[in-house]
Amino acid sequence: MLATLTRAARAAALALGLAGIPLLPASAETFGAGDIRIETPWSRATPGAAPVAGGYLTIVNTGSEPDRLLGGSVEIAERFEVHSMETVDGIARMAPVEGGLEIPAGESVALAPGGYHVMFMGLKRPLAEGEAFEATLVFERAGEVPVTFSVGGMGSRTPPMGHGAH
């Protein structure tokens, strides 16, 4: 294909990934077990004395039965909790999700800044931008799902670039 293109067209094709390089984002990292698929787990860098950090990801249930994210464990903190966040009368309120977070059959649930998320409580060390750490998510039906979280910049609202390339 490239032999029949002009020099400018070849350069454009290479830049756009038309020379056989996939156009998928570098941040597309997926983990799974059973009917559950975990997409792009990430966290944010933390200041040195921060006792907690948040974790974000998308959970896809490809099965015909609902499942529940019950909790998990993480190497960088003493506790792992599933939380919700909502704004009531202009005040943001965060609380643990009692009984786990339901993942309906055939649907996905995004855990993102400002909404559902996981909390890493009792951090053992600060999280640095560009690093990665291991965690295990625990589901009612799918069981344990090992994942790797990548760490983005402090205050970031989106996964770090190059997530999955560690």
C-alpha positions as CSV (number, residue, x, y, z in Angstrom):
1,M,0.0,0.0,0.0
2,L,2.7,2.5,1.0
3,A,4.7,2.0,-2.3
4,T,1.8,3.4,-4.3
5,L,1.4,6.6,-2.3
6,T,3.2,9.9,-2.7
7,R,5.8,10.9,-0.1
8,A,3.2,13.3,1.6
9,A,0.5,10.6,1.5
10,R,3.0,8.1,3.0
11,A,3.8,10.5,5.8
12,A,0.2,11.2,6.5
13,A,-0.6,7.4,6.5
14,L,2.2,6.8,8.9
15,A,1.1,9.6,11.2
16,L,-2.5,8.4,11.2
17,G,-1.6,4.8,11.8
18,L,-2.8,3.6,8.4
19,A,0.5,1.6,7.9
20,G,-0.7,-1.2,10.1
21,I,-0.4,0.5,13.5
22,P,-3.7,0.2,15.3
23,L,-5.6,3.4,16.1
24,L,-6.6,2.2,19.6
25,P,-5.7,4.5,22.4
26,A,-2.6,3.5,24.5
27,S,-4.8,3.6,27.6
28,A,-6.9,0.6,26.6
29,E,-6.0,-2.0,29.3
30,T,-8.5,-4.7,30.1
31,F,-8.6,-7.3,32.9
32,G,-11.3,-9.9,33.6
33,A,-12.8,-13.0,35.0
34,G,-16.0,-14.8,34.1
35,D,-18.5,-12.4,32.7
36,I,-16.7,-9.3,34.2
37,R,-14.3,-7.1,32.2
38,I,-12.4,-4.3,33.9
39,E,-11.2,-1.5,31.6
40,T,-8.5,1.2,32.3
41,P,-8.0,1.1,36.1
42,W,-6.2,4.3,37.1
43,S,-5.6,6.6,40.1
44,R,-4.1,10.0,40.8
45,A,-0.7,11.1,42.2
46,T,-1.0,12.1,45.9
47,P,0.7,14.6,48.1
48,G,3.2,13.1,50.5
49,A,1.0,13.1,53.6
50,A,-2.3,12.1,52.0
51,P,-3.9,9.2,53.9
52,V,-6.2,8.2,51.0
53,A,-6.4,8.0,47.2
54,G,-9.2,7.2,44.7
55,G,-9.4,4.6,42.0
56,Y,-11.3,4.7,38.8
57,L,-12.2,2.1,36.1
58,T,-15.1,0.8,34.0
59,I,-16.7,-2.5,34.8
60,V,-18.5,-4.3,32.0
61,N,-20.8,-7.3,32.7
62,T,-21.1,-9.4,29.5
63,G,-23.2,-12.0,31.3
64,S,-26.9,-12.6,31.6
65,E,-26.9,-12.2,35.5
66,P,-26.1,-9.1,37.5
67,D,-22.9,-9.2,39.6
68,R,-21.7,-7.0,42.5
69,L,-18.3,-5.3,43.2
70,L,-18.0,-6.1,46.9
71,G,-14.6,-4.7,47.6
72,G,-11.0,-5.7,47.1
73,S,-7.4,-5.3,48.3
74,V,-4.5,-3.2,47.2
75,E,-0.8,-3.4,47.9
76,I,-0.4,0.4,48.5
77,A,-3.0,0.8,51.3
78,E,-4.4,-0.9,54.4
79,R,-8.0,-0.9,53.1
80,F,-10.0,-0.9,49.8
81,E,-13.6,0.3,49.8
82,V,-16.2,1.0,47.2
83,H,-17.7,4.5,47.5
84,S,-20.4,6.7,46.0
85,M,-20.2,10.5,45.8
86,E,-23.2,12.8,45.4
87,T,-23.8,16.5,45.8
88,V,-26.7,17.4,48.1
89,D,-27.5,21.1,48.6
90,G,-24.2,22.1,47.1
91,I,-22.2,19.8,49.4
92,A,-20.3,16.8,48.1
93,R,-20.9,13.7,50.2
94,M,-18.9,10.5,49.9
95,A,-20.0,7.2,51.6
96,P,-19.2,3.5,51.3
97,V,-21.6,1.5,49.1
98,E,-23.4,-0.9,51.4
99,G,-23.8,-4.4,50.0
100,G,-21.6,-3.7,47.0
101,L,-22.0,-1.9,43.7
102,E,-24.4,-3.7,41.3
103,I,-23.2,-4.3,37.8
104,P,-26.4,-5.1,35.8
105,A,-26.3,-7.9,33.3
106,G,-25.2,-6.8,29.8
107,E,-24.3,-3.3,31.0
108,S,-21.3,-1.3,32.2
109,V,-20.7,0.9,35.2
110,A,-18.1,3.7,35.1
111,L,-16.3,4.5,38.4
112,A,-15.0,8.0,37.7
113,P,-14.1,11.2,39.6
114,G,-17.3,12.8,41.1
115,G,-19.3,9.5,41.1
116,Y,-18.8,5.9,42.1
117,H,-15.1,5.1,42.8
118,V,-12.9,2.9,44.9
119,M,-11.0,4.3,47.9
120,F,-7.5,3.2,49.0
121,M,-7.6,4.0,52.7
122,G,-4.5,4.2,54.9
123,L,-2.0,4.7,52.1
124,K,1.4,3.1,52.9
125,R,3.2,5.6,50.7
126,P,2.4,8.5,48.3
127,L,1.4,7.6,44.7
128,A,3.7,9.1,42.0
129,E,2.6,10.0,38.5
130,G,3.7,7.4,36.0
131,E,3.9,4.5,38.4
132,A,1.6,1.4,38.5
133,F,0.4,-0.7,41.4
134,E,-1.5,-4.1,41.8
135,A,-4.9,-4.6,43.3
136,T,-7.5,-7.3,43.4
137,L,-11.2,-6.6,42.9
138,V,-13.7,-8.9,44.6
139,F,-17.0,-9.7,42.9
140,E,-20.0,-11.7,44.2
141,R,-20.2,-14.0,41.1
142,A,-16.9,-13.5,39.2
143,G,-14.7,-13.8,42.3
144,E,-11.3,-12.2,42.5
145,V,-10.0,-10.1,39.5
146,P,-6.4,-9.0,39.6
147,V,-5.8,-5.6,38.0
148,T,-3.0,-3.0,37.6
149,F,-3.8,0.7,38.3
150,S,-1.7,3.3,36.5
151,V,-1.2,6.6,38.2
152,G,-1.9,9.9,36.5
153,G,-1.3,13.5,37.5
154,M,-2.6,15.0,40.7
155,G,-6.1,16.3,40.1
156,S,-6.4,14.6,36.7
157,R,-10.0,13.9,35.5
158,T,-9.0,11.3,32.9
159,P,-6.7,8.2,32.8
160,P,-3.0,8.8,32.2
161,M,-1.7,8.8,28.6
162,G,0.1,5.6,27.8
163,H,-1.9,3.7,30.4
164,G,-1.2,0.0,29.9
165,A,2.3,0.6,28.5
166,H,4.1,-0.2,31.7
